[in-house]
């Protein structure tokens, strides 16, 4: 998991892309370079020198990263992001967009207006309405399912900590710390709390994982965001 920022990129496109694609392409390119070097018998000595230098320049294996030590009042939450939380986030994220709100209203009003005024054919308005009111929710639901199946990070346990400095997360061998001033928006759904650090970047904290401290944690997050 070399690009840890992908954990917070929950936009619709990234949720469909499984991890590991970039790494596999890099490995294939490296194998191709070694093969081309080995196929040059006239420059064998130079080839050995290049290989030796490349080995020496390779970085050592990165040690496990850990989140910062807590500063002041703090809460810890260990959570598994399920398909239910992904659906809640994706539907909320999609239907909170101003354009999607307008389009949904038009999808309901347009066919009704044509039927009431009896002007023109109602076929096209109905087709557009069915696409907006049925197809978009269907594909959004499918994205959530695919994200859970194809992205391996959702099979790991998320270790969150909230303190007076910011939001902290450990996942596998990686860790990230985000100051509260970098949080742009907070949205609390029934099943998941969403902490945005950008237009399409968000951390998902399942409500069930907060247990009896749910209200206390959410109030703390709101308080820190307002500072």
C-alpha positions as CSV (number, residue, x, y, z in Angstrom):
1,X,0.0,0.0,0.0
2,X,2.5,2.6,-1.2
3,X,0.1,5.4,-1.8
4,X,-1.7,5.7,1.5
5,X,-3.7,8.8,0.5
6,X,-5.9,6.4,-1.5
7,X,-7.5,5.3,1.8
8,X,-9.2,8.7,2.0
9,X,-10.2,8.9,-1.7
10,X,-13.6,7.5,-1.6
11,X,-14.9,9.2,-4.8
12,X,-16.9,7.1,-7.2
13,X,-14.1,6.3,-9.7
14,X,-11.5,5.2,-7.1
15,X,-14.0,2.8,-5.4
16,X,-14.1,0.7,-8.5
17,X,-10.3,0.4,-8.9
18,X,-8.7,-2.4,-6.9
19,X,-5.3,-1.8,-5.3
20,X,-2.2,-3.4,-6.7
21,X,-2.5,-2.4,-10.4
22,X,0.3,0.2,-10.3
23,X,2.6,-2.2,-8.4
24,X,2.0,-5.0,-10.9
25,X,2.8,-2.8,-13.8
26,X,6.0,-1.6,-12.1
27,X,7.1,-5.1,-11.5
28,X,6.6,-6.1,-15.2
29,X,8.6,-3.1,-16.4
30,X,11.4,-4.0,-14.1
31,X,11.5,-7.6,-15.3
32,X,11.6,-6.3,-18.9
33,X,14.6,-4.1,-18.2
34,X,16.5,-6.9,-16.6
35,X,15.7,-9.2,-19.6
36,X,16.9,-6.6,-22.2
37,X,20.2,-6.1,-20.2
38,X,20.8,-9.8,-20.1
39,X,20.3,-10.2,-23.9
40,X,23.3,-8.1,-24.7
41,X,26.4,-10.5,-24.7
42,X,28.8,-7.8,-26.0
43,X,28.3,-5.7,-23.0
44,X,28.1,-8.3,-20.2
45,X,30.6,-6.6,-17.9
46,X,28.7,-3.3,-18.2
47,X,25.5,-5.2,-17.6
48,X,26.7,-6.7,-14.4
49,X,27.9,-3.2,-13.2
50,X,24.4,-1.8,-13.8
51,X,22.7,-4.6,-12.0
52,X,25.0,-4.2,-9.0
53,X,24.4,-0.5,-8.9
54,X,20.6,-0.9,-9.1
55,X,20.6,-3.4,-6.2
56,X,22.6,-1.0,-4.1
57,X,20.3,1.9,-4.8
58,X,17.1,0.0,-3.8
59,X,15.7,1.4,-0.6
60,X,15.5,-0.7,2.5
61,X,12.2,-2.2,3.4
62,X,10.0,0.4,5.1
63,X,9.3,-0.1,8.7
64,X,5.7,-0.1,10.0
65,X,4.3,3.4,10.5
66,X,2.5,4.3,13.6
67,X,0.2,7.2,14.3
68,X,1.2,10.1,16.6
69,X,0.9,9.9,20.3
70,X,-2.5,11.4,21.5
71,X,-2.5,15.0,22.4
72,X,-5.0,16.0,25.1
73,X,-8.5,14.5,25.2
74,X,-8.8,11.6,22.8
75,X,-10.9,8.7,21.6
76,X,-9.9,5.4,19.9
77,X,-12.2,3.5,17.5
78,X,-11.4,0.2,15.8
79,X,-13.7,-0.5,12.9
80,X,-14.3,-2.6,9.8
81,X,-16.0,-0.7,7.0
82,X,-18.8,-2.9,5.7
83,X,-20.8,-2.8,2.5
84,X,-23.6,-1.1,4.5
85,X,-21.4,1.9,5.4
86,X,-20.1,2.2,1.8
87,X,-23.6,2.3,0.5
88,X,-24.6,5.0,3.0
89,X,-21.6,7.1,2.1
90,X,-22.0,6.7,-1.7
91,X,-25.7,7.4,-1.7
92,X,-25.3,10.4,0.6
93,X,-22.3,11.7,-1.4
94,X,-24.1,11.3,-4.7
95,X,-27.5,12.8,-3.8
96,X,-26.1,15.7,-1.8
97,X,-24.6,17.2,-4.9
98,X,-26.5,20.3,-6.0
99,X,-26.7,19.1,-9.6
100,X,-28.0,15.7,-8.6
101,X,-30.7,17.3,-6.4
102,X,-31.9,19.5,-9.4
103,X,-31.8,16.6,-11.8
104,X,-33.8,14.3,-9.4
105,X,-36.5,17.0,-9.0
106,X,-36.7,17.5,-12.8
107,X,-37.0,13.7,-13.2
108,X,-40.2,13.8,-11.1
109,X,-41.7,17.1,-12.3
110,X,-41.1,16.8,-16.0
111,X,-43.3,13.7,-16.7
112,X,-46.1,15.0,-14.4
113,X,-46.1,18.3,-16.2
114,X,-46.4,16.6,-19.6
115,X,-49.3,14.4,-18.3
116,X,-51.2,17.3,-16.7
117,X,-50.8,19.7,-19.6
118,X,-51.2,16.9,-22.2
119,X,-48.7,18.6,-24.5
120,X,-46.5,16.3,-26.5
121,X,-45.4,12.7,-25.9
122,X,-44.6,11.5,-22.4
123,X,-42.2,8.8,-23.6
124,X,-39.0,10.8,-23.5
125,X,-39.7,12.3,-20.1
126,X,-40.5,8.8,-18.7
127,X,-37.3,7.3,-20.2
128,X,-35.2,10.1,-18.6
129,X,-37.0,9.8,-15.3
130,X,-36.5,6.0,-15.2
131,X,-32.8,6.4,-15.9
132,X,-32.3,9.0,-13.1
133,X,-34.6,7.4,-10.5
134,X,-33.7,3.7,-11.1
135,X,-30.5,3.3,-13.1
136,X,-28.3,5.7,-11.0
137,X,-29.3,4.2,-7.7
138,X,-28.7,0.7,-9.1
139,X,-25.2,1.6,-10.3
140,X,-24.4,3.4,-7.0
141,X,-25.4,0.2,-5.1
142,X,-23.3,-1.8,-7.4
143,X,-20.2,0.4,-6.8
144,X,-20.5,-0.2,-3.1
145,X,-20.6,-4.0,-3.6
146,X,-17.6,-3.9,-6.0
147,X,-15.6,-1.7,-3.7
148,X,-16.0,-4.1,-0.8
149,X,-15.1,-7.1,-3.0
150,X,-12.2,-5.6,-5.1
151,X,-10.5,-3.2,-2.8
152,X,-8.4,-5.1,-0.2
153,X,-8.2,-2.2,2.3
154,X,-11.9,-2.8,3.1
155,X,-11.0,-6.3,4.4
156,X,-8.6,-4.8,7.0
157,X,-9.4,-3.2,10.3
158,X,-9.2,0.6,10.5
159,X,-7.7,1.9,13.7
160,X,-8.9,5.5,14.3
161,X,-7.9,8.0,17.0
162,X,-9.4,11.5,17.5
163,X,-7.6,13.9,19.7
164,X,-7.3,17.7,20.1
165,X,-4.7,17.8,17.3
166,X,-6.6,16.0,14.7
167,X,-7.6,12.7,13.1
168,X,-5.3,9.7,13.1
169,X,-5.6,6.4,11.3
170,X,-3.6,3.2,11.2
171,X,-4.3,0.6,8.5
172,X,-1.9,-2.4,8.0
173,X,1.6,-1.1,8.0
174,X,0.7,2.5,7.2
175,X,-0.5,5.5,9.3
176,X,-1.7,9.0,8.6
177,X,-2.3,12.0,10.8
178,X,-4.6,14.9,9.6
179,X,-5.0,18.2,11.5
180,X,-8.5,19.4,12.2
181,X,-7.8,22.6,10.2
182,X,-7.6,20.3,7.1
183,X,-11.0,18.9,7.6
184,X,-13.4,20.6,5.2
185,X,-16.8,19.0,6.1
186,X,-18.5,16.7,8.5
187,X,-21.6,14.6,7.7
188,X,-23.2,12.2,10.2
189,X,-25.4,9.5,8.7
190,X,-27.2,6.9,10.8
191,X,-24.7,4.1,10.1
192,X,-21.5,6.1,9.3
193,X,-19.7,9.4,10.1
194,X,-18.0,11.0,7.1
195,X,-15.0,13.3,7.7
196,X,-14.1,15.1,4.5
197,X,-10.5,16.3,3.9
198,X,-11.3,17.4,0.3
199,X,-14.1,17.6,-2.2
200,X,-13.9,13.8,-2.9
201,X,-11.7,12.7,-0.1
202,X,-13.3,11.3,3.1
203,X,-12.7,9.0,6.1
204,X,-15.5,6.7,7.0
205,X,-16.1,5.8,10.7
206,X,-18.9,3.3,11.2
207,X,-21.3,4.4,13.9
208,X,-21.6,0.8,15.3
209,X,-17.8,0.8,16.0
210,X,-18.2,3.8,18.3
211,X,-20.5,1.9,20.6
212,X,-21.9,3.7,23.6
213,X,-19.5,6.6,23.0
214,X,-21.1,7.5,19.7
215,X,-22.7,10.8,20.8
216,X,-19.7,11.8,22.8
217,X,-17.3,11.1,19.9
218,X,-19.4,13.0,17.4
219,X,-19.8,16.0,19.7
220,X,-16.0,16.0,20.2
221,X,-15.4,15.9,16.4
222,X,-17.8,18.8,15.9
223,X,-16.2,20.8,18.7
224,X,-12.7,20.3,17.2
225,X,-13.9,21.2,13.7
226,X,-15.3,24.5,14.9
227,X,-12.1,25.7,16.7
